[in-house]
Amino acid sequence: MGELRLPTDSAGADPVSSFTTVLSLLSGQAVVRAIAVVAELGVPDLLTDGPLTADELAERCDAHPGSLFRIMRTLAAIGVFTQTASPARFGLNALSRSLRSDVPNSLRDFARIRGGELCWDAFRTLHQATRTGDCAFKLAHRADFFDYLQEHPAQARFFNDGMRSLSSQVHSAAIRAYDFSQFRTLTDVGGGSGAFMAALLNEHRALKGTLFDRASAIELSRELLQTHGVADRCRSVVGDFFDSVPGGSEAILLSRVLHDFDDRQVARILSNCHAALPPGGKLLIVEYVVTDDEEGIPAKLFDLHMLAYFGEARERSREEFRQLLEESGFTLRRIVRTTADIAVIEATA
């Protein structure tokens, strides 16, 4: 994204270049909020049929023309939209097309989350949390993240919609990168709405699945599994993965679950998964893997969100995964990279 590309090595940079780079990085909050605003207003959808002026966009999305022009001008400058010289018309490109609501794997709802008050307030208290080791979200909202969502159903729906848009990209990338056809049975632990399971069952017709989560998530999953036509190949089990995990499958999937918890909680989840698998059974963990090269930047940025929302929860390195897995009776076999900056970590019991 133009000047906001994160530098991996500033050694030898001249003072003027360093000054400009730091100023660009310090404008990050403006970029996040600006993208969230255009996503909320539905601007990318309005540009589907071609470029429009800020006045035309403002009329159609009930916004102030001058304010919208300045937002669009800046986002165009960093590569989110296109802009013609005179008259200034704004159009879609590869980045802004992903913010349309009607495209596969749309990021519109996720952009609304990232720039919304639910998550923004956690970063407001990050300074205090960094000094004390407390959880920033809890300091801001007086409740743990998931407890807060349970007490605020409207915010929970907003959050779930946004995460669904991000998760669909992760699911697609993982299915392309890893060979799930080797399994006849698979349990998705903490599978939420069942979107990943539905995608797997649609891709692999011989596969039978078990979806395991709390009652509220299982209730939400029923309609989705029916809609995708896979409900007859998926049993739904209600429970808590801190207590136990249902057995009977060759493999267990944990997708974007472990990064929500600290090491002690992760060890408990992994131990329960180990108890549910047969000897040689496979555990598949879909998570970011933190590395110290340029490929590790997305994981480190996401890790800051884990720090803000959950405190001790985190994205982990290969060595951190290996240690947690071995302590729970697993052997780390390999890490399969995907096109979504995320990985499928394969371990055996």
N, C-alpha and C positions, 0 to 999 in steps of 0.2 A: 504494500500500500504506500508507494512513493516514499516520502521522507520519514514515515513512521516505521519503516522496516527496522527491526531491532538489530543493532550492531553486535557481532560476537567477539570482536577484537578491536579495541579502540587505541591500542598501542601505536604510537607514532602519528596519531591524528593531529592535524594542526588545530590551534586554539579556536579559530573561527568555526571550523567544521564541528568540533566538539560542542561549542556553544549552541550552534544551530540544532544539532542532534538532541541535546538535552532539552532545549525548548520544545522541540517536536514531541518528545516523549512525555513532557509535562502537560501536553495538550490531550493526552489520552482520554481523560474523562470527558472532554468536549466531544471527541469522536464517538465514544460509546453512546452518549446521550443523544447526539445528532442522529445516529443510525437508528436508535430506539424510537425517536420521534417520527422519522419517515416511515418506519415499520408500523407504528401505531396509527398513523394517518392513512396508511395504505397507498403511499406514493408509488412504490414499484408496480402495484396492480394497475394504477392509472396510466402507467407508461407502456403497458403491454402493446397497444396499437401504434406506438410511435412517440417521438419526443414531443414535449410540451414546454411552454414557458412557465415560469414560477407563478405568474398571474393566473394562467389556465389551471395549473395544479391547485393553487390556493382556492379558487372558486369551487373546484370539484371536491375538495376534502375539507372545506370550511376552515381555512387557515388564513393567517395574515400574510399577504403577498410579499412584503418586504422582508419579514422574518424568515419565511420559507425560502426565499431567494438566497439569503446569506447562508442558510444551512446547506442548500443544494449546491451552491457555488463551492463551498469548502469540501463537501463530500466528493464532488467531481474532481477537485484539485488533487485529492489523494487516491483517486481511481475507483471510487465506488459507483459513480455515474459518469456518463459522457456529457459534454457541454459544447454547444456550437458557439461561435464568436458573436455574431450579431444577426438577428436578435438571439439572446441567450436562451437556447432550448436544451432541456435536459432529457437524456435517454438512458436506456438500460445497457449494461454490459454483463459480463459473466458474473461479477460480484453481486450487482444489484438484482440480477434475475433470480439469484438464490433467496432473495428477500420477498419474492412474490408469494402470495398465499396459495396459489394453485399449481405450483410445480412440485414434482417429487422431491422429498427430503428438504422441504422449505425450511429456512432458518428464521422466518419472520417472527414466530412466537418466541424463539430462543433470544432473538435480539431484544424483544420487548421485556423479557425477564432480566437480561443483563443490564439494561438501562432503566429498570424499574425500581421503585422504592424498596421492594422486598429485599433485594440483594444489595442495593446501593447503601442502605443504612448500615449494613454490616461493615462496610469499608470506612464509614464515618467514625467508627469506634476502634478501628484497627490499631491506631497509635497506642491507645490505652491497653488493648489486648496484647500488643507486642511487649509492652513494659511489664505486664503482670502474668502473661501466659494464659489469661482467660480466653474464652471464646468471644470473638467480636460480635457475632450475631446475637448471642445470648445477652451481651451487654446492651445491645441496641434494642432488642425486642423483649427482654425479660423472660425468655423461654428458649429451650433448645429448638433447633431448626424444624425437625419433624413434629415435635409437640406443638409448635406454633402453627404449622400447616393444618394439623388436626383440629385446632381450635378456630381456624379461619378458613372455612370451606371454599370461599371465593378465591382466596389467595392460593389455596391448594390446587384448584382447577387451573388457575393461571399458570402456576409453576409446572403442573403436569403437562399442559399443552405445549409449553416451551421446551421441556425436556424431551417430549415425544418427537419434536422436530429434529433435535440434535441426535437422539438415539437412533432414528431411522437411518441416518447416514452411517452411524457406527455399525448397525446391524448389517447393512448392505456390504460394507467394507470387510467385515469379519467373515461373512458367508463367502465372499469372493476369494479371500486369502487362505482360509482354512478348509480342509476336506472333512466336512461333517457327514459325508456319505458312508464313512466307515462304521457308523453307529446305527443300531436298530432301535435303541431306547436311550433317551436323554432327559434329565431333570433340570429345569431352569429354576435355580434357587434365588428367591427374591426377584422373580420375573415380572412383577408389577402387572401392567395391563395385558401382558401376553403378546406384545408386538413382536419381540424377537422370536418367541416360540412359533407364532403364526408364520413369520417369514421363513423359518427353518423348515416347518412342515410343508409349506408350499413349494419350497425348493427341493425337498427330499421326500418323495411320496411314500417311501418304505419306512420312514422314521415314525416312531410313536413317542409322544412326549408326556412329561409330567410338569405341570406348572405349580410352583410352591411359593406361597406368600401369605400375608395376613388376610383376614376375611375381607377387609375393605378393598384390597387390590384384586382378590379373586372375584369379587362381585363385579368389579369393573371389567374384568377380562372376559366374562361370559359372552357379552354381545360382540366383542371384537373377534373372538375365536369363531363364533357363529358366522359373522360377516365374511370372514376369510375362508369359510367352508372347511375348517380343520378341527372343529370341536369333537368330532367322532374319533380323532386320533390323539386327543389330549385329555388326560385326566387332571382335575384341579384338586389340590390338597391345601387345606388351610393349616397354618402353623407359624411358628416363630423359629427362625434359623439359629437363634441363640439357645434354644431348647433341644431341637433335634432336626434332622433332615430325612425325608422319606427315602427308603431304599428301593431296589428293584430295577435300577437303570445301569447301563454300561458306563455312562458318563454323566458328570454334573457340570452345569454351566453357571458361572458367577459373572454376570455382565454389569460392570459399573456399580458394584455393590461394596467391595472391600475399601475403596477410597473414602467411603463415608464414615469409617470407623478407625479407632486407634488400634495399636498393635495387639493389646490384650483382647479386645473384642474380635479382631480378625482371627487370632489364634483359636478362639472358641468356635467361630463359624467354620474354620478349616477342619478342626477336630471333628465336628459334627458331620461334615461332608465326608471325611475319611471313614467314619463309622458306617456311613450309608453305602459306600462303594465296595464292590468285590475286590479281592486282590488283583492288582493290575488294572483296575478301573481308572479311567482318566478324569482329571479335573481340568476344566478349561476356564481360565480367568481372562476376561476382556477388560483391560485397563490401559492407561498410559504407563509407559516405563520411562522413568527419569534417566537421562544420560547427560554427559557433560559436553556433548558436541552440539552442533546447530540443530540437529533433529530433536534434541531434548527441550528446546525452548517452549513448544506448546504445552508439554507436560509440566514444566516449571511454572508457566503462567496459570495453568489450571490449578496447580498446587496452591497458589495464593488464594484462590477462591475457596479451596478446601480449608485453608487456614482461617479465612474470615468467617465461613459459615459453620465450621465444626470444631475448630481449635486443633485437637490432636489428630484428627483425620488427615489423610495425606495421599498424594501420589507417591509411588515408591520406585526404587531402583531395582535392577535385576538382583543384586545381592540382597536387598531387603526382602524381596519376594522369596528368594531361595532359602533364606534363613527361616522365615515364617513357615514356609512349606515343609522344610525338613523337621522342624520342631513339632509339626502336626502329622508326621508320618508319610509325607509325600516326597517324591523326587522330581525336581525340576528337569524336564526333558529338553524343551526348546521354547523359543519366543518367536512367533511369526508376526512380522510387521504387516500393517495394512495401509491402504491409501488414505485413511482418516487420521493419521498421526497417532493411532492407537494400536495395541498389539493383542494377539491371542497367546496367552501363556499356557503351555501344556505341561501338566504334571501327572505322575502316576502314583497310585496308592501302593 
